[in-house]
Each structure stands twice: as structure tokens, then as C-alpha cells.
């Protein structure tokens, strides 16, 4: 199965910010593939080194598990990034700039399930 995940929470709520990564890591562990789209404040997690500083209350931080996995793609919403004054050069090199078209494209895959956080 392929999970297409949208994330919107950022560093002001580290537990909610990490939930899509926890879901993605679990799916990847079970042999599924994942497309994770970071929208709104969740783009802050893709800044190099920022995700490591997100300490959720309770569950573990799973950003690295997802970013390093060959069956995961992390897109960072380019308009969301620009609206927050962030530079693409500051992003984790394992992420890709994208937009709603990339999210829709992943969602169109016949075996896809969409999950929103």
C-alpha cells in the first residue's frame, strides 16, 4: 500500500508535528511506501537539523526514520516555505520542493490511501 500523508503542524506543537512521521515510520516498517507532504508550519521540520529538536510528549521522534528510508518521499510545500521566509538551501537535502500537484499526483496512485494530520 502507498500512504499519502499531509502534515501541517510545526514546532509550536512538537507532538502534533511528529505524528505524521510516526505514522509514516510505522507504515514503512510494515513494508508500505509513503509520500509525506509538509504544508503550513510543518515545513519548519524540513530545515536541516530542526526535526531533531522536536521533542514530542510521549511518542518518539521518527523524522530520521522516514527521511532516511528509500520508500519514503518528503515534499516541502514551496509556497508554504516562501511564505514563512525560509530558503530552500536550508532544507534537509533528502527532501524535495513541491506543491499541491505533487500531493494530488501521489494521491492518484491506485493503491494510495490519504492521511491528514
N, C-alpha and C positions, 0 to 999 in steps of 0.2 A: 504494500500500500504506500501511497505518497501523501504526506501531510503538508498542507499549505497553511502556514501559521502567520497571522498578523499580530504584531506587538505594538503597543502604544505607550506603555508606562516607562518612565525613566528613573533617574537616580533619586528623585524625591520620594519614591516608594520602592526601595530595593527588592522587597519580597514580590510585589506585583511585577516588577521589571524582570525578575528571574523566572517567573512561572512559564513563559513560553519556551525558555531554554531548558527547563526541567522536563517539560512535555516532550520537546524535540529530542533531548538526550535519551529519554525512555523509549521513544519510537525508534530511534537509531539503534539502540541496544537490542531491540526486538527484530532488527533486520529491515525496517522500513526506511524510506528516504524522506527527506524533509526540505522544503523551501521555507525559509523564515524571512518575512518582510518587516523591517523596522520602520514604523511610521511615528510621527509626532515626537514626543520626548524620548522614545526608545532609541532614537538614533545616537544619543549620548553613549549608549553601551558599546557602540562600534568604534568609538575613539580609542586609539591604541592605549592599552593599559587601564582604561576606565572600568571595564567589566570586572576586573579582578578586585576592584574596590567596592563593588556592590555586594553587600553582606545581607542576604535575606534572613528574616527571622524564622527559624525552623529548618526549612529545606536548604540543601547545599547549593552553592553557586555552580552552575553547569555550563557557563558560557564556553569555556575552553573545550569541553567535551564535544560541543556542537561545532564550534569554529574549526576544530582540527579534523573532523570526521569527513571522509571522502564522499559520503552520501548526503551531505548537507550543503545547501547553498544559503548564504545570508545576504540578502539585498538590503541596502540602506536607501531609503526614500530621498532622492536628490532634492526635490523641492523642500522637504522637511529639514534636511541638513542645511540648506542655504538659508531658510527662514530663521534658523537658530544661530546664524553667523559662524557656522563651523566650516572648516576647509576639508575637502576630500583627502588632501595629503595627510591629514591627521588620523585617518581611519586605519583600522586593522587591515592589513594587506590581504587577508583572506576573505574580506567582504567585497561586495560589488555594488556600485551605484545603480539604482534602478528607479522604477516608478510603478504606478498602478498597472501599466501594461504588462510588466513582468509578473505581478501578482495574479492578474487575470490569466496570463498565459500558463502559469503553473496550475491554476485552478481548473483550467480546461482539460488538463490531462484526464483521461477516462478513469483512472484509478485513484484520483485525488479526493481527499476529504479536507474541508476547510475548518480551521480552528482559529478563534479570535480571542485575544487577551487584551 
